Every structure is written in C-alpha cells, then in structure tokens.
C-alpha cells in the first residue's frame, strides 16, 4: 500500500477516534480532574530533526536518504487551525547515472546532495484547542520549494535544481507543560524529477540497436517522473504569547 494512503488512513483513524471526544468526554469532569487541558494560544518556535528516505525515482538519482534538521515557527489562528513556516536542511544520498559509458559502469555512488526545504504549513488540531491527557494529534499539509545543491561528480547533464514539493502529514504533540512540547510527525513528500535529453542517447562506449536500445530512457520515454519519499520528523517546541 502506498505510503500516502497509509498516512491518510491513519489520519482518518485519528479523526474518528479523537475528533468528537472533547465535546462529550468533559461532561461530569470537574476542571481540576478533566483529562483535557487548554493549549496555549500564540506563537511557537520548534527545533526539528528527522530522517528522509525513499528510492530517488526509477534511476535512484533523486536525493532520497539521509538526516534533515531545521526550525519552524507556528501561530495558532483559531482553536483547531494553526499556520507554520519552516526551513530545514539535509545532506541526502543519491546515485549518478552516466548515459555515455558501458552499461556495467553506468551507475555509481552514492554521493551527497544537499537540499534546503522552505515550507508553508497548515495544521488541523484534531482535539481543537485542547490536549487529551497532554496529547494532541493533528493532520497537516505543507508545501514549498526544495533548493538542491550542486553535484560536481555528475557530468550526465542531470541536475536536481529547485523543486516545488507537497508534504501531507499526520502527527501528534505531547505536552510537558503549557509552554513546552514534543512533536512527532510522519509525512509523504512529493516532487517531480526531470531527466536530461542525454538519457535518450545511445552510450558511445556500448550503443544498442533500434530493437535493443541501451539508452537510459529509450526514445519516446518520459523525461520526468513524480516520486514519493517518506520523512519522519520530531521536534521540541516552546510556546509563548506576545
């Protein structure tokens, strides 16, 4: 089952399991013994870290494996909705495919590809403006631009460049106090890789035939591909009011 579908199924479970409980479970609980606690309104800064994984596309040349660290800022605009801005950076593994050489030598690596993520995020707090036993699950959708660094060792004509990405996610926050919390999040990251026209050329050192081409992408094949990567993330947040 695709990772994105698993995330959304888990999201639906969280919504069904928690979504209506704040309205019903508080009946009969005095305030001091209620399992529900108000989440502080205002602003939050978080330091985040995680691991980015995937396969890098059909040829594994997209950045797809390695640690990612960053910071984010959130503001709660309503009881259930908050907006976030984030920036993160990772040194991710990728492979090199050389379309000009013999097939046995075509792929090499992995090599390091730096990627910086700049993101706008919308988060829906499933339990509204409260936590349940200091836990607050959420659903979210993020999107932004991934800025790729150069890879001098790759002379194939392929460049990761800058990519628009989408990142639906599901997670939860665990509150140690009304100001400090830990967040854990699972996200699926989508972007499109574009391959150079050199991938459709026959390798000089081992050319194929019309019936059995040796090009990386045979003539008429697609020069772009959508890929999905998983991104597991955790962070420590501090909330405050201005």
N, C-alpha and C positions, 0 to 999 in steps of 0.2 A: 504494500500500500504506500503511495507517495507520502513523503514527509508532510507536505502541506495539508493533505487530507487528515492525517493523524492529528495535526495541531488543531484543525477546526473541529474535529470530533471531540477532542479533549476540551476545547473551548465550550462546545455545546453542553458537555457534561458539567463543567463548572457553572455555567449559567443556570442550568436546571437545578443543580444541587444547592447553589448558594443564592441565586438571584432573588428569590422571594422570601428568604428567611428573615431578613431584618424587619419585615413588616409583621411577621407572625410570632417570631420567637421571643420578642421582647415582652409580650403580654405576660403579666404575672411575675416579672423580674423587677425587684427594686433596683434603682440605678446603681447602687454600690456592688450588687452581685450579678448584674447583667453581663453576659459574655460579649456584649457589643461595646466598643469604645469609639469615640469620635476621632476621626483622622484630622490632624491639624491642617487648617487651611493656609494657603500662602504659597511659599516657594521651597523648592528642594534642589540641593546640589548633590550629585552622586559620583563616586569613583567606580568605574566598572572594569571588569576583566572577563575574558571568556576564551572560547575556542571555536574557530571557524573550520568547517570541514565540508567535504563534497568530493566530486570526482573531476572537476575542471572541464567538463564537457567531453565530447566523444574522443578528443585527442589529448585530454588532460593538460592542456596548455593554459587554461584559465587559472588564476590564483584560487586555491581551494583548501589549504590545510595549514593551520598554524594559530598561535595565540594572538588575541586582539585586546588592546587596552584603551580606555577612553574616559571621558567625563560627560555628564549630561546635566541639563537644567530643566526643571519642570515647574509649571504653575498650574494650580487647580482652579479651573474656571467655573466649575459647578460641583455639586456633591458627587456626581458619578464621572465627570469628564475632567481630564487634565491634558495639557499640551506640553510637549517636551522638545528640546533641542539637544542634539548630541554630536560629539565628534570622537572618533576612535581611529586607532592606527594599528596595523598589523604587518608583520613580515611573513608572508604566506609562501608556501611551496608551490611550484608549478614545473611543468616539463617543457622542453624545447623540441619542436618537430622541424627538422631540416628537410625541405622538399627537393633539395638538389643532389643528395648523396645516395649511396646504395641503401636498399631497404633495411639491411641488417644494422645500419648505423643511423637510421632516421631519427629515432627518439633518444634524447639524452636528458640527464638531470636526476633528481630535481634541483632547481635553482630557486633563489629567493626573489620574490616580487613584493615590493612594499605597496600597501594600499591604505589610503586615508578615507574614512567614511564621514560625510557630513549629512546629518539626517534631521528631518522634522517628524515628530511622532504624535499620534493621537491615542490616548489611553482611556478605556472604559473600565471604571472600577465596579466590579460585579456586585459588591456589597454596598455600593453607594458611598456615602460619606463616613462610613463606619468600618471598623475591622471586626472580625468574629474570632474571639479568643486570640486576639493580636495577629490574625492572619487576614489578608485582603487580596483575593485573587483578582486578576484583571485580564482583559483582552486588549489588543492594540494593533495598530497598523502604522508602519513607518515607511518613509521614502526619502530619497535624496540622491546624492552624487558620490560615487566612489572614484577617487583620483589615484590612478596607478602610476607607480614609479617606472623608470626605465630598466631594461634588462639588456645590457650591452652584449652578453653572450649570445643572444638570439639574433641571428642575421637572416632569418627566413622572410622578413617583411611583416611579421605579425607583431602587433602592439596591443596591449590591453587598453591603454588610453584612459579616458574618463567615461564612466558608465552611470546611467540612471538605474537605480535599483529600487525594488519594493521589498518590504520585510514585514509581513503579518506575523504576529507573535502572541503567545499566551504566557502568563507568569503569575507570580504571587509575591507579596511583600510580607515580611514578618517583623512586627514592631517590638523593639526592646523598650522603647519609651515613646512619648508622643512626638519626639524630635528625631530619633534615630531608628532606622530600619534596615533590614537586609532584603534585597530583591533578587529573585532568581527567574530566569526567562529562557524560553525556547522559541527560536524564530526560524522561519524559512526565508532565505534571501534569493531573489530572482534578478537576473540581469542577462543581457544578450551579448554574446561574443561574436565578433566579426573577423572572418578569416581573410587573408590576402589572396589576390589572384594567383600568386606563385604556387598556392596549394593545388591549383588545377593544371599546373605544368608537369610534364614528364621529367623525372630526375635525369640529369645529364649523365650521371655515372651508371644508371640502370634503367633506361627508358623501357616502357612497356609497349604494347600494341593496342590497336583500336579495340580488339576483343578482350585483351587482358591489360588494362592500363595500370601503371604503377604510380600515378599521381596520388597525392594525399586525398584529394577530393576529385573524383572523376568528372569529366566535362559534363555540365548540366546539373551538377550537385549544388546544394545550398551553401552559400558562403557566410551564413550566420546561423546562430543556434542559441535558444534560450536555455539557461542552466539554472538549477536549484541547488543551493548549498544550505546546510544546517548551521546554526550559530547559537551555541549555548553560552549564556551570559549571566554573571552575578555581579552585584554591586552593593556598596554601603552608602546609604543616603542620610542627609541631615536636612531637616525641615525647619523653616523659620518664617516669621511674619514681619513685614516692613512696617 
